[in-house]
């Protein structure tokens, strides 16, 4: 139910005119059911509304009616704004069924501050009629009024049956989903249904019956949500798809593998050859080293980052969504009291050496100057590097380089070193030197490297211009843009592709130093492709900075030690999940911590799950200019500056048709908005409009 005001001012003289307030009194109880068996009525959930008629004595002005409900160990308080409207609606929810409740109402005169109070007892019985009358008494006879509360409960829907037949099948087969629900009072709207799943595809997700299929093995959670337009009920079960031809993949993971995390800057999914269905007119640039590594690992088709760089990097090192750390905008500073992945590895598994090479951008700052020039604030940012627990840092402090061919290598433990070596090459050299030294000095001890390339990001900050890389690092045909020499600044798709291919070439050189039988590699892009270099007619909406798929969907895969699965998976994964996964890979026992889900089990077991059922991404300047999105495996809510939209990513992957206001999708919307409410529970006001 929605709150609304009339068009008049703050105070209305009601006289004999009644003010009608609709209060939904929710009744909650345990709801228990299992697959393939009818759900018993003993676990029903019912809630509804009762009419509140407020008769105020002549000459009395009332703005608020405050209420307090107590009984059976339960307390609920709140206020109903009755100013400026003849009828408003509010909600009082979550009152357990029981007897002996007391409701106390308090109103105050807007003219002289005189208080009027009264109370009465009532019972809450699921599906029954409840009536109570309250008389408010003031300090003067003329100020007395009466409140009568009476009406019939508007009973919410009840799921009588949730059946999956069969519950375990081979991949490619179909599972029949059947839901039977009833709504005793058939209102206020016809029932709407929503079947959601953590894996596979449902053919008719908004009908009472549906078919579930999957081309990949796994155990998935299937949930049925039913809504009558106001009240929502849900129940869930699990199904399993098996691959009889599976042989189990490669060898087992070492107990403590090396971990190499590779981050590509401004590399969206549609720009990556790993996702050919998304590419634009000119196709994705070949990246043979990335492709070869991915072919020997597991590619995630439903991977989300944040819409821009700092926010993604904050989620990786903290395992927290940005609204919980304050890192929701480019250049935001991660609080130094954050327990980072570096902190935990140092404290709980000190056998690992740790190093960070490349772009930092968690301590503020814009972009790094050319070689030899001073960077105001560099000392503070380097101290921030140390404060969040990074033991060894060589790289870039801000969000970009002014010039890939002239820059300073900042060191958390030493002076800055000017260099004219192409940045992608220099960052690769640093990682190779570290790995070689580790093999020599610590041959039996593992390492964790955070390799954050700034490529293919534009130079000089922002999203323009890009710089042509050295000729020996790419084979992209630049004749259509005039064959500019290396170092030339230009913003176009061919130069952007050349930067991507240069990154791939240097990554190939790095991988030659890595023993993949002892090293787990995770590769991601940090956000979507910038609009300035997004290929025409790409099959994805939006770009960097957007909460649409083009802003958040990125290339994401894992390979190497412990990754015995090959091919692709539809499992949901978000950059926060890298936190728990790296901790798990390094021998620290976690499954779900902060907003991070450990996907390590998914890398070797096709029936495993990380536990993630919804993905979330966001960008904002605090609570202003706020955009965020949440999705399950099919439907997605986007909030743009407070306006919510709903999309079916299976039927409408380009996010062209907003379903938010369509009655048939009420249950879909309710299911996703329940997840938003969970996030909002620990957020500051204004983060979830």
N, C-alpha and C positions, 0 to 999 in steps of 0.2 A: 504494500500500500504506500502511496506517496503523500508527502506533506505538501500542502499548497496554501497560499494566502489569497484573500480577496483583494480587490483593487483599492479599498479605502485605507485610511491611515492606521496608525498603531492602535488607536482606541476607537471602539464603536459603541454607541449607546444602544444597548439591546432592548431596554424596556421590557415589554412582554414577549419579545421575539425570541424563540428558542434557538440555541446554538447546538447543532447536532454533531457529535464526534463519534466516528466509527472506530472502535478499538478491537483489534484482532487479538484474542486471547489464545495463545498457542498451547496445546497439550502435547507433551512429549512422553514417549515410553520406548523401551528397548524394541528394536526391530530385528528379528532373527529369521533367516531362511537359508535354504541350501539348494543347490542345483538339482533339477529334475524332480523336485518334490513341491507340492503346494505349500505356500507360506501360511502358517497358522494365524488366526485372528488375534491370538493372545498378544501379539507384538504390534498391534495397530498404532499408528501415529495419527492424531486428529487435532486440528486447530481451526479457528474460525473467528467470527466477529459478533459483537453484541452492540446494540445501539445505545448511545449515551445522550440523553436529552437534558440539556442544561437550561432550566428556567430561572432567569435572573430577575430579581425584584426591580420595579421601575426606578430609573435613575442611577442604577448601579452599573459601573463600567468594569469589565473583567478582561484581562489580557491572557492570563495563563490559568490552567487547571493542573495542579500537580497531583500525582497519584503515587501511592505506595501499596504494594501487594505483599502480604506476609502469610506464612503458614507452612506447615510440614517441612520446616527447615529451609524454606525458600523465601527469598526477598527480591523484589523488583521495584524500582522507583523510576520516575520520569516526569515529564511535563508535556502538556498539550497546549499548543498556541491556538487560542480561540479569537485572537484579535483580528479585526478586519474581514471576517468571513462568517457567513451564516452556517456553513457546514465545512468541516475539514475532516481529514482522516489521519490516523496515526496507527502505530503498531505496538502491541505488547505481546511478545512471543516467548515460547519456551517454558510455559507453566505446567508442571507435571500434573497428571490426573490425580485428584484427591479431594478430601473433604476438609472443611474447617478453615478456608482461606478468609482473610480480611482485606478489604480494599478501603483505603482512606483517601479522600479527596480534599484538596485544599485550594481555595481560590482567594485572590486578594483584589480589593477594590483599587482601580487605577487612580481614583480621585483622592482618597484619604489613607490608603494603605491598610484599611481594615481587612482582617483575615476572616474567612468563612471556612469551616471544617466540618467534616462528617465522615462516618464510616459505617460499614455493614459487612456481614459475613456472606460467603457464597461457597459453593462447591464447584469443582471442575470435573465433569463426567463426559468422557469421550462420546461424541455423537448425540448428546442429549441437550435439552433446553435448560438454559441457565437464566435466572432472573434475580435482580437485587435492586433495592431502592435505597438511595442515600439522601439524607436531608442535611444540607449545609446550614450551620448556625453561625451567626455573626454576633457582634457585641451589641447591636441595636436591632430592634424588631424590624425596622424598615429594610435592614440589610439582609434579612433571611431569604434564602432561596432553597430550591430543592433540586436534587439530581436523581433521576430514575435511570437505572441501568437494567435493561432487559432485552431479551432477544433469543434467537435460536442459533446455535453454533453452526457455522458454515464448515462442514466436515471436509477435511482434505482427502485426497485420493489415497487408496490403500492398494498395495501390490499383493494380490492373492497368490500369484504363481510366477516364477521365473524359471524357465526350462531351457536347457541346452541339450541338443540331441544330435550326435553323441557328444560326449565331453572330451574325447581324445580321438584324433583322426590323423591320417597322413596328410602332408602338405599337398595342396591342390584339391583336396576334398572340401565338402561344405558341412558346416554345422548350422542346424536350425535353431534359431532363437525365438522363444515364445514368451510373451508377457501377458498376464491377465490382471487388470486393475479395475477398481470400482470407485465411484465417487457418490456417496450416499445422497448428497443433495444436488448433484449434477450441476454444479456451478462454482464460481461465477462464469467459467468458460468451459467449453468441451475439453476433455482430457487431451493433452499432447504427450507424445512419447519421444524418448531419445535413448538409443543404444550407443554407448561409447565403448571403445576397446583400446587396450594398450598395444595391440598388434593385429595385423591382418586388415581386411577391408570388409565393411558391412554394406550390403547392397541397398537396404532401405532403412536408414538409421532413425527415421522419425515415424515408423509404423509399429504396431503392436507385435508384428512378426517380421523376421528378417533372416538373411543368410550371411554367415561369416565365412570368409575364405582367407587363406594365407599361402604365399609362395615361399615363405621362410619358416623354419621350425621355431618353436618357442611356446612357453606357457604364458598366456595373456589373461588379464583381468577384463571381464565384460560387465558393464554396469548398465542397468535400466533405470532411467530417471523419468518420472511421471509428474506432470503439473496440471492443476486445474486453473491456471492463470494467476494464482495467488499463493498457493501452497504446493510445495514440492516434496516428493517422496522418492527414495532411491534404494536399490538393492543390487548386489553384485555377486559374481561367482567367477570361476576360472575355467579356461579351456586350454587344451594342449594340442599343438600340431607337431608331428614328428617326421623326420626325414629318414626313411628306412635305408637309404643309400649312404648315409653319413658314416664316415670311417674314423672321425675324431681328429683329423688334422695332424699337425706336426708335433714336435716334442714338447715336453713340459717346460714351464718357465723356471728359471733359477729362483731360489728363495729371495734373493735380493738383486734383481737385474739393474744394470745402468738404466737411467731414464733420460731420454732426449725429447724435450718439448720444443717443437718448431712452430713459430708464429709468423705468418705472412701478413703484411700490413696492407689493408684496403683491398683484399682479395675475396670477392664475393663468389657465391656458388656458381652463378651463371657464367663467370669468367674462367671457371676451371673445367678442364676437359673431362674431369671425373663425372660431370653432370651434363651430358650432351643434350638432354631433353630441355635444358634451360637456355642454351646458348642463342646468341643473336645471329644476325645476317652473315657475319664473317666467320662464325665458328670460334671455338676456343683455341688458343695457341697451344701447340704441342709442348708438353712438359715431360719428357721421357723418364727422368729420374723420379719425379713424383708419381707418375703413372706406374712405373715398375714397382716402387715401394708399396703403393696402394693395392696392386694386384696380388701381392703377397701378404695382404693384411685384410682388414675389415673396414669398409667404407660406410659411414653413417649418412643416410639420406634425409634425416630429419634433425639436422644440427643447427642450433641457434647460438649466435653471439649477441652482444649488445650492438646498438646501431652505430657506435663510434668507439674509438680506440681506448681511451682511458677507462671507460666503464667496463669493457671486456677484460682488460688487464687487472682491474680491481677484483672482478669476480673470480679470476683464475687464482690469484694469490691468497684470497680470503675465503673462497667458497660461499660468499654472501652476495645476495642481490644488492644492487647499488643503493637502493633506498635505505638499506640497513647500515651502510658505511658512509653515505653521503657522496659517493662517487657516481653521480648520475649525469655528469657533463664532461666535456673535453677539458683537460687541465685541472680537474678537481684533485684534491690532495687526500690520499688515503690516510685515515687516522693512524698514528704510529702505535697506538695500543691494540691494533688489530693483530690477532694471532694468525700469522701467515703460514703458508706451506713451508717456508724456509725455517721459521721458528720451530715448528713441530718436528721436522726432520732432525734439526740440530739437537733438540731436547730428547727425542725418543729413539732416534737411530743415528747417533753421531758417527757411525762407521762410514756414512755417505759424505763425500765431499760435494760441495755445491758451488755452481758458478752461474752467473747471469751475463750474457753477451747480447748487446743490441739496445733496442729502444726501451726506455724505462717508462716515462710519462705517468708516474704515479705520485710525483712530488711537486706538481705544478710546472710552470714554464711553458713557453710557446715552441720555438724551434731553435736548434743549435746553430751558432754562427760559423762562418768559414774559419779555416785553419788559422790559429794564432790570435784570433780576436777574442776579447773577453766576453764572458756570458754572465750577466748580472744574475745573482742568485744561485750560481752553480754550487757554491759551498753548502748552502742550505739544502739543496736537492741531494747532494752526495751524503749529507748527514742523514737525510730521510732514507736513503738507500740502506745505510747502516742500521738505522732505527727499526726498520721492518725485518731485519734479520738476514739480509743478503751478505754472505761472507766474502764473496769475490765478485766484483762488478767491473766490466769493461764495456763502454758503449756510449749511447746517445741519451741525453738527459730529458729532452723535451719531446714534442710530438712529431718533429720532422727535422731534416737537415736543410740548411740553406743551399748546400751544394754537395752532391754525392762524391765529387772529386776533390773537395777541399773542406775538411772538418776536423774536429778535435775528438780524440778518443779519451773519454773521461774515465778515471780509475778511482774506485772507492778507497783504495789504499795507497794512492800515489798521485803525482801531478798529471795534468792533462797532457796528451802527446798530439801535436799537430800531424796531420797526414794528408797526402794527396792520393792515396789508394782508394779506388772505387769502394764505396761503403759495403756493398754486399760481399765483395772479395775480402775486405779487411775483417769483417765480423766472422767470416768463415775461417780465416787464418787464425783468429784468436781461439776459436773453439777447437780447431785441430791441434794447436799448440798445447792447449789444456789437456786434451785427451791423450796425447803422446806423453806428456809429463806424468799424467796419472798412471799410464801403463808402466812407466819406468820407475816412478817413486812409490806407487801404491798398487802393485799388480793384482793384489787380492782384495782390494777394497772397491766398492761401487761408487758411482758418481751420478749426480743429477745436474743436467745442464738445461737452463732456460734460454733458448736461442731465439731471440726476438728480432728478426730482420725488419728493417724499415722499408724494404722493397715490398711491393711496387709503389709505395706511397709517393705522392708528388714531392718535389723539392720546394724549399722556401715557404713551408707552411701551407695550410689550406688544402685545396684539392687541385691546384694548378700553380705552376706548370710542372710537367714531368721532364726527366732528363734522359737523353739517349745513352744507353750503357755502352761499354767497350764492345767492339765488333766481335771479338773472340768469344763472347759470352752468349751470343744469340744469332739466330739465322732468320729473323723476321724480315720480310721484304718491306723496306721503308720508302720504296720509290714513289708510292702514292702520296707521300707527304714530303717529297723533295730530297730524300736520302740525306738527312741532316747528320753531321759528324757526331761522334761521341761527345757528351757533355752539353750538347745543344738543348735548350729548354723549349719544349713544345707540348701542347696538350691535345692529344688525339689517341684514338684506339690503337693504331700500330705501335706507337712509342710505348704506350702502357703495356702492350703485349710483349714488347722487347724487354721491358723491365721484369715482367713475370718470367720470361724464359731465362734471363740472366740469373734470376734467383734460383731457378731449377738447376742450371748448370753448376752453380756454386754449391747448392745442396748436394748434388751428386758427388762433388769433390769431398764434402764433409762425410758423406755416408761411406766412402771408401775407407775411412779411418774407424768406422764403427763396426763392432762385431755384433751382428743382429741376433746371434744365438744367445748373447748375454745382455742385449740392450732392447728395451721397449721404446719405440718411437711413436709419439703422438704429434700429428700435424693438424693445424687449424688456420683459418683466416680470422682476422679479428673483427671484421664487420663487412657489410655489403660494399659493392663496387661504387665509387663516386659517380654521380650523374654525369660529370664531365667526360668520363671515359667509358661509360656503359654502352655496349654495342647495341645498335638499333634492333628493335623487334626481339629483344631478349624476352624469354617466356617467364618473366617474373616482374611483379609490380614493385616500384619504389627503388630506392638506392640508399647509399650511406646516409645515416641520420634519420631514416624512416623506420617506423615500427611495422611496415609491410614486409613481406618476405624478402624483397630486394635489399632491405636494410639490415636484416638479421640472419638470413640463411647463408651459411658459409661452408667451404670445403672442410671436411673433418674425417680423419681416419687414423687407425692405429695399426702398427706392424711390428714385427720383430719378436723378441722373447716373450713367450706366453700368449701370443696372438695366434692361436691355432685355427681359428675360423677364417675362411676365405670368402670373398664376395661382398655382399651388401646387407645392411640391416635397416629396418624402419624404426628401431628403438629411438625414443626421444632422448636427446642429449643436449645439454646446455653448457656453456663454458664454465659455469660454477662447478660442474661435475669433475672437471680436471683436478680440482683440489683433493677431493676424497680419493679419486683414482690413483693419483701419484702417491698419496700417503699409503694406500693399500699396496701399491707396487713396491714401495720401499720397506714393507714389512710392518707398517703401523695398522692395526686392526680397526678399520672403520667401514661402515656400510652407508650410513647417512649421517652427515654432520652439517650444521648450518643449513644452507640451501643447496648442498652438494650431495649427489648420489654417486656411489662407486660403481662404475661400469666395467671394472676389471672382469667380473664373472662373465659378462657378455662376450668378451674377447675369445673365450675358449669353449663356452657351453651354449649351444644354440637354443636351449630351453631356459636359459637363465634370464633374469631381468635385473636392472639396476634399482627398480622400485619407483622410478620416475613415471608419473602419469600425466603430468602437464609441464609445458615449457613456458617460461616467462622471460621477457626482455623489456628494457625501458631506457628512456633518455629524457632529461629535463634539466632546467636550471632551478634546482631545488624543487619547489612545487609549482613553478610557472613553466610555460612552454613545454608542458608535460605530454609525452606520448609513451604508451606502453601497450604490450600485447600479451595475451595468454592463449594457449591452445592445448587441445588434446591431440590425438592422432588424426583427427579429421576437421574439427571446427575450431575457429579462432575468433576471439574478440580483440578488436583494436580500439584503443581509446586515443583519440586525437584531440588534444586541448579540451577534454571533458566530454566529447561526443563519442559514444560507443557505437561500433559497427560489428557485424557478425558475418563471417564468411565460411563457406564449405570448401576447404582446400582440396578435396578430392574431386568434386564436381566443378569447382570454379577456382583452379589454382592461380589465376591471375587476379583474384580478389576484386571482381568487377560488380558483383551483385550483393548488396547489403541485405542480409536477412533479419536484421535485429528486430524490426517492428512486425514481422510476419507471425501471426498467431500459431502456426504449425511448429514454429521453432521456439516456443516458450520454454519447453523443457530443456532444450539445448542451451538456451541462454541461461536458464536457472542453474544448470550444472556448472557452467564456466564461471558464472558470477559467484557461486558458492566458493570456488577456489580463490577468486579475487578477495572475497570477504576474509578468507584465512590469511592471506598476505596482509590485508589491511589491519589485522588484529595487532600486529607489532610495528605498524608504520606511524609516522607522525601525521597529523591531520593534513589533508590536501594531496597526499601521494596517490590516491586511487579515486579520482573523480569519475 
